[in-house]
Amino acid sequence: MFLESIRMSWMNITKNKLRSFLTMLGIVIGVASIIALITLVRGATDNISAEVTKLGGNKIFINIIGTPLKQGLSRDDAEAIKAVGNVGGISPTISGKTAIVYKDNVIENVSIQGKNEVYFKADPELIRSGRAINMLDLEHESRVAVIGSNLVNDLFFGKNPIGEKILINGITYTIVGTLEASRRFSMGSTNDVVIIPYTTALQSLGVKNISSLDVYLEDTNLADETVEKIKGILNRAFNYKEDSYTIFNMGDIIESFQSIMSMMSLLLAGIAAISLIVGGIGIMNMMLVTITERTMEIGLRKALGATPYTICLQFLIESIFLSVIGGLFGLLFGALLAYVLAAFIGIEISILFSTNALAMGFSAAVGIIFGYMPAKKASCLNPIDALRSL
């Protein structure tokens, strides 16, 4: 009897192809929206999270605002912070902008950053070719440079830049390395940056102070205590002036960001689910119309001995068929849409089984919930009243 109900349900769906297609369309759009939105949001979240995580959950970022008497940190201040317990290393940043010259090519207003070897050790993937800045470069205040990918293309297209000489602020530097191209969702692009030893930058850029400092922690569980000790050093350095510096614990920022993105993903999925509810209403409307059209058939089947359960089952199976088939088409179109948009945006995505299962489970539930009332109505028809239409 169950197989016969399935056969009759399928026959009724295929007999009214256009109406069945229009009924399924709402489900198709709903499932496709859920698949595409969840996949894209997860892909974007993963890409951005990877970039944020690169900043380091074990990192404290110190930005110096300064006071009229003291514009930034001295090398002695930086060494004092490095000596704090639980600090595994520090990476100062000296920033400036100037023109760089290679032969007859001049590029104006290029960002020059002074860094140390810790900056490169924290992210080994920074270097594309050549080498990073090392301790010897810092000790000898070497005039060496590591350049970004855009500068490589602009100045050395089709040529190996390692060993070439460039002028920075009128001083000759030897290129010892190149940087990997920053991804689209990178938190701070290095594509147009020249990095030199920070000790050299203090001498050659006319900058006398350290403008920012990355502090790497050995144990993130002691981050709060370490921050308090660093604040004590900074307060003494700037004579306890308020707003002379800011400190960011990257671990807290990463946790907050991931929490926000998870909430956003759920919100977008909820918005997309509204389409499924609309599709479910369409299924219920079609089933109610079908019952009206098939009143005579229902009455005849009941007169021949069909039970209310059998009648209800047939109409419920029709509703589930419509929602599940619509869900399968929605999976296909949703995946296709997600990959097309991901390629356009420039992010990497992967459609998880859990996402597919969620969308299909929701579409099947819509078929059952919105199909039950019409099916129940059909099963409760009085056979005598139904046969009067003969």
KOLZAVEX-291854 format. One line per field, with one value per residue (C-alpha): residue number from 1; residue in three letters; x, y, z. Coordinates in steps of 0.1 Angstrom, whole numbers. Layout:
gutor	(NUM; ...) .
dokol	(ala; ...) .
X	(X; ...) .
Y	(Y; ...) .
Z	(Z; ...) .
END
This chain:
gutor	(1; 2; 3; 4; 5; 6; 7; 8; 9; 10; 11; 12; 13; 14; 15; 16; 17; 18; 19; 20; 21; 22; 23; 24; 25; 26; 27; 28; 29; 30; 31; 32; 33; 34; 35; 36; 37; 38; 39; 40; 41; 42; 43; 44; 45; 46; 47; 48; 49; 50; 51; 52; 53; 54; 55; 56; 57; 58; 59; 60; 61; 62; 63; 64; 65; 66; 67; 68; 69; 70; 71; 72; 73; 74; 75; 76; 77; 78; 79; 80; 81; 82; 83; 84; 85; 86; 87; 88; 89; 90; 91; 92; 93; 94; 95; 96; 97; 98; 99; 100; 101; 102; 103; 104; 105; 106; 107; 108; 109; 110; 111; 112; 113; 114; 115; 116; 117; 118; 119; 120; 121; 122; 123; 124; 125; 126; 127; 128; 129; 130; 131; 132; 133; 134; 135; 136; 137; 138; 139; 140; 141; 142; 143; 144; 145; 146; 147; 148; 149; 150; 151; 152; 153; 154; 155; 156; 157; 158; 159; 160; 161; 162; 163; 164; 165; 166; 167; 168; 169; 170; 171; 172; 173; 174; 175; 176; 177; 178; 179; 180; 181; 182; 183; 184; 185; 186; 187; 188; 189; 190; 191; 192; 193; 194; 195; 196; 197; 198; 199; 200; 201; 202; 203; 204; 205; 206; 207; 208; 209; 210; 211; 212; 213; 214; 215; 216; 217; 218; 219; 220; 221; 222; 223; 224; 225; 226; 227; 228; 229; 230; 231; 232; 233; 234; 235; 236; 237; 238; 239; 240; 241; 242; 243; 244; 245; 246; 247; 248; 249; 250; 251; 252; 253; 254; 255; 256; 257; 258; 259; 260; 261; 262; 263; 264; 265; 266; 267; 268; 269; 270; 271; 272; 273; 274; 275; 276; 277; 278; 279; 280; 281; 282; 283; 284; 285; 286; 287; 288; 289; 290; 291; 292; 293; 294; 295; 296; 297; 298; 299; 300; 301; 302; 303; 304; 305; 306; 307; 308; 309; 310; 311; 312; 313; 314; 315; 316; 317; 318; 319; 320; 321; 322; 323; 324; 325; 326; 327; 328; 329; 330; 331; 332; 333; 334; 335; 336; 337; 338; 339; 340; 341; 342; 343; 344; 345; 346; 347; 348; 349; 350; 351; 352; 353; 354; 355; 356; 357; 358; 359; 360; 361; 362; 363; 364; 365; 366; 367; 368; 369; 370; 371; 372; 373; 374; 375; 376; 377; 378; 379; 380; 381; 382; 383; 384; 385; 386; 387; 388; 389; 390) .
dokol	(met; phe; leu; glu; ser; ile; arg; met; ser; trp; met; asn; ile; thr; lys; asn; lys; leu; arg; ser; phe; leu; thr; met; leu; gly; ile; val; ile; gly; val; ala; ser; ile; ile; ala; leu; ile; thr; leu; val; arg; gly; ala; thr; asp; asn; ile; ser; ala; glu; val; thr; lys; leu; gly; gly; asn; lys; ile; phe; ile; asn; ile; ile; gly; thr; pro; leu; lys; gln; gly; leu; ser; arg; asp; asp; ala; glu; ala; ile; lys; ala; val; gly; asn; val; gly; gly; ile; ser; pro; thr; ile; ser; gly; lys; thr; ala; ile; val; tyr; lys; asp; asn; val; ile; glu; asn; val; ser; ile; gln; gly; lys; asn; glu; val; tyr; phe; lys; ala; asp; pro; glu; leu; ile; arg; ser; gly; arg; ala; ile; asn; met; leu; asp; leu; glu; his; glu; ser; arg; val; ala; val; ile; gly; ser; asn; leu; val; asn; asp; leu; phe; phe; gly; lys; asn; pro; ile; gly; glu; lys; ile; leu; ile; asn; gly; ile; thr; tyr; thr; ile; val; gly; thr; leu; glu; ala; ser; arg; arg; phe; ser; met; gly; ser; thr; asn; asp; val; val; ile; ile; pro; tyr; thr; thr; ala; leu; gln; ser; leu; gly; val; lys; asn; ile; ser; ser; leu; asp; val; tyr; leu; glu; asp; thr; asn; leu; ala; asp; glu; thr; val; glu; lys; ile; lys; gly; ile; leu; asn; arg; ala; phe; asn; tyr; lys; glu; asp; ser; tyr; thr; ile; phe; asn; met; gly; asp; ile; ile; glu; ser; phe; gln; ser; ile; met; ser; met; met; ser; leu; leu; leu; ala; gly; ile; ala; ala; ile; ser; leu; ile; val; gly; gly; ile; gly; ile; met; asn; met; met; leu; val; thr; ile; thr; glu; arg; thr; met; glu; ile; gly; leu; arg; lys; ala; leu; gly; ala; thr; pro; tyr; thr; ile; cys; leu; gln; phe; leu; ile; glu; ser; ile; phe; leu; ser; val; ile; gly; gly; leu; phe; gly; leu; leu; phe; gly; ala; leu; leu; ala; tyr; val; leu; ala; ala; phe; ile; gly; ile; glu; ile; ser; ile; leu; phe; ser; thr; asn; ala; leu; ala; met; gly; phe; ser; ala; ala; val; gly; ile; ile; phe; gly; tyr; met; pro; ala; lys; lys; ala; ser; cys; leu; asn; pro; ile; asp; ala; leu; arg; ser; leu) .
X	(0; 29; 45; 12; 8; 43; 35; 2; 19; 46; 20; 1; 32; 44; 9; 10; 46; 43; 23; 47; 77; 63; 55; 90; 105; 102; 120; 147; 153; 153; 177; 200; 200; 210; 237; 252; 250; 263; 291; 302; 300; 320; 346; 350; 351; 378; 399; 396; 402; 433; 446; 436; 452; 484; 485; 489; 468; 500; 507; 502; 502; 514; 508; 526; 507; 533; 534; 549; 581; 584; 571; 578; 597; 635; 656; 661; 623; 619; 646; 628; 596; 615; 629; 593; 585; 565; 576; 592; 602; 595; 592; 595; 582; 597; 575; 582; 574; 599; 607; 627; 649; 661; 681; 658; 626; 613; 583; 571; 556; 566; 560; 593; 592; 619; 616; 637; 642; 614; 588; 599; 603; 567; 554; 578; 555; 562; 593; 588; 624; 658; 661; 647; 664; 686; 704; 737; 718; 705; 738; 757; 728; 731; 716; 696; 659; 631; 605; 568; 553; 540; 574; 590; 566; 570; 608; 620; 594; 608; 640; 654; 656; 679; 712; 700; 706; 679; 681; 659; 660; 692; 710; 719; 703; 708; 677; 681; 645; 610; 576; 547; 517; 491; 458; 426; 414; 448; 446; 476; 490; 527; 526; 539; 562; 600; 613; 647; 664; 648; 682; 691; 657; 664; 695; 684; 647; 652; 630; 643; 616; 597; 561; 547; 558; 546; 551; 550; 539; 552; 520; 487; 471; 493; 484; 465; 493; 519; 499; 498; 536; 540; 517; 538; 569; 550; 535; 569; 583; 556; 554; 520; 503; 469; 463; 500; 497; 472; 476; 456; 456; 452; 439; 409; 403; 404; 379; 355; 359; 351; 321; 307; 312; 294; 264; 264; 264; 234; 216; 221; 210; 179; 171; 176; 153; 124; 125; 119; 89; 75; 81; 63; 33; 33; 33; 4; -16; -10; -21; -53; -61; -53; -77; -105; -97; -96; -126; -143; -112; -109; -146; -144; -113; -130; -161; -139; -123; -94; -87; -82; -46; -40; -55; -34; -2; -6; -10; 18; 41; 33; 42; 75; 84; 79; 101; 128; 131; 131; 158; 180; 178; 184; 216; 229; 221; 233; 266; 270; 261; 285; 315; 308; 305; 336; 356; 344; 351; 384; 380; 384; 353; 342; 306; 304; 282; 266; 255; 239; 223; 209; 194; 179; 166; 149; 133; 120; 106; 89; 72; 60; 48; 30; 18; 2; -28; -40; -33; -54; -81; -82; -84; -113; -136; -169; -171; -209; -202; -173; -193; -220; -198; -201) .
Y	(0; 24; 18; 23; 57; 67; 57; 76; 106; 106; 102; 133; 154; 144; 149; 186; 194; 232; 236; 213; 232; 266; 251; 238; 271; 286; 256; 258; 295; 290; 261; 278; 309; 290; 270; 301; 325; 301; 289; 324; 338; 308; 312; 349; 343; 316; 339; 369; 347; 333; 369; 379; 348; 357; 387; 363; 353; 355; 391; 425; 455; 488; 520; 551; 584; 603; 636; 670; 660; 624; 614; 576; 548; 548; 517; 515; 516; 487; 467; 473; 459; 429; 421; 418; 382; 362; 383; 360; 388; 422; 437; 475; 494; 526; 541; 567; 576; 586; 580; 550; 550; 521; 533; 556; 545; 566; 557; 584; 582; 546; 532; 524; 503; 495; 460; 434; 396; 388; 402; 376; 347; 352; 347; 325; 327; 365; 359; 349; 348; 357; 361; 381; 407; 391; 400; 409; 434; 450; 450; 465; 488; 472; 490; 460; 459; 435; 447; 441; 422; 453; 470; 439; 440; 478; 479; 444; 428; 396; 401; 387; 416; 399; 417; 448; 483; 509; 544; 551; 587; 591; 562; 530; 497; 462; 441; 408; 395; 399; 396; 373; 391; 399; 383; 403; 400; 408; 430; 450; 448; 446; 447; 483; 483; 483; 468; 477; 470; 492; 502; 515; 532; 552; 566; 571; 581; 610; 592; 591; 571; 538; 544; 510; 477; 441; 421; 383; 363; 330; 321; 337; 327; 354; 381; 403; 403; 410; 439; 455; 452; 468; 496; 503; 508; 529; 551; 558; 565; 590; 606; 591; 611; 598; 588; 587; 551; 523; 486; 459; 422; 404; 373; 392; 408; 374; 359; 389; 388; 351; 355; 383; 364; 333; 355; 371; 336; 325; 358; 354; 318; 328; 354; 328; 304; 328; 318; 282; 292; 311; 280; 259; 281; 276; 239; 241; 263; 238; 208; 226; 233; 197; 184; 206; 193; 157; 156; 130; 108; 110; 101; 72; 58; 61; 44; 15; 11; 35; 45; 81; 71; 60; 92; 114; 94; 99; 137; 140; 120; 144; 173; 157; 148; 185; 198; 172; 175; 213; 209; 188; 214; 241; 223; 223; 259; 271; 253; 267; 303; 300; 290; 317; 344; 331; 333; 368; 380; 361; 338; 300; 281; 245; 233; 212; 181; 197; 226; 203; 182; 214; 227; 193; 186; 220; 216; 181; 195; 223; 196; 177; 207; 226; 194; 179; 202; 197; 159; 158; 178; 153; 123; 138; 143; 126; 101; 108; 146; 139; 116; 142; 159; 130) .
Z	(0; 8; -26; -43; -25; -37; -73; -73; -57; -84; -112; -100; -98; -133; -148; -138; -146; -149; -117; -99; -111; -101; -67; -62; -73; -39; -23; -50; -43; -5; -5; -30; -9; 22; 5; -13; 17; 44; 21; 11; 46; 59; 31; 37; 75; 70; 47; 71; 102; 86; 81; 116; 131; 112; 134; 162; 191; 212; 202; 219; 196; 211; 191; 203; 202; 222; 241; 231; 250; 238; 204; 206; 222; 224; 219; 257; 262; 237; 255; 289; 274; 260; 295; 309; 320; 296; 266; 240; 216; 203; 168; 166; 136; 122; 95; 68; 32; 5; -31; -43; -74; -96; -126; -145; -127; -98; -76; -53; -18; -11; 25; 41; 73; 97; 112; 129; 126; 150; 125; 99; 123; 135; 99; 79; 48; 43; 22; -14; -25; -11; 26; 55; 77; 103; 135; 117; 96; 128; 146; 116; 105; 71; 41; 29; 18; 13; -12; -18; -48; -66; -65; -79; -108; -114; -112; -120; -143; -158; -138; -105; -81; -56; -54; -73; -59; -52; -38; -7; 4; -16; 1; -18; -5; -17; -22; -3; -5; -18; 0; -9; -24; 2; -3; -9; 26; 41; 72; 62; 26; 21; -17; -19; 11; 14; 47; 60; 94; 120; 133; 99; 96; 128; 112; 75; 76; 100; 125; 161; 178; 175; 165; 172; 188; 185; 216; 214; 244; 256; 274; 263; 296; 313; 287; 312; 337; 310; 297; 331; 335; 300; 309; 339; 317; 292; 319; 333; 298; 290; 325; 332; 305; 295; 259; 250; 238; 230; 237; 218; 229; 196; 213; 225; 192; 173; 197; 193; 155; 153; 176; 154; 122; 136; 146; 111; 95; 115; 108; 70; 71; 90; 63; 36; 55; 50; 13; 23; 44; 15; -6; 20; 18; -20; -15; 9; -15; -44; -23; -12; -49; -58; -31; -46; -81; -69; -46; -68; -68; -30; -25; -49; -32; 2; -11; -24; 11; 13; 49; 60; 68; 32; 17; 41; 33; -4; -2; 24; 1; -28; -6; 5; -31; -41; -13; -16; -54; -50; -24; -47; -74; -48; -37; -73; -81; -47; -51; -86; -74; -45; -67; -92; -66; -47; -79; -85; -50; -49; -19; -14; -4; 3; 6; 38; 42; 73; 52; 26; 53; 70; 38; 28; 63; 64; 30; 39; 72; 52; 30; 60; 80; 52; 35; 66; 68; 32; 36; 68; 51; 22; 46; 64; 34; 36; 8; 3; -1; -24; -47; -51; -76; -99) .
END
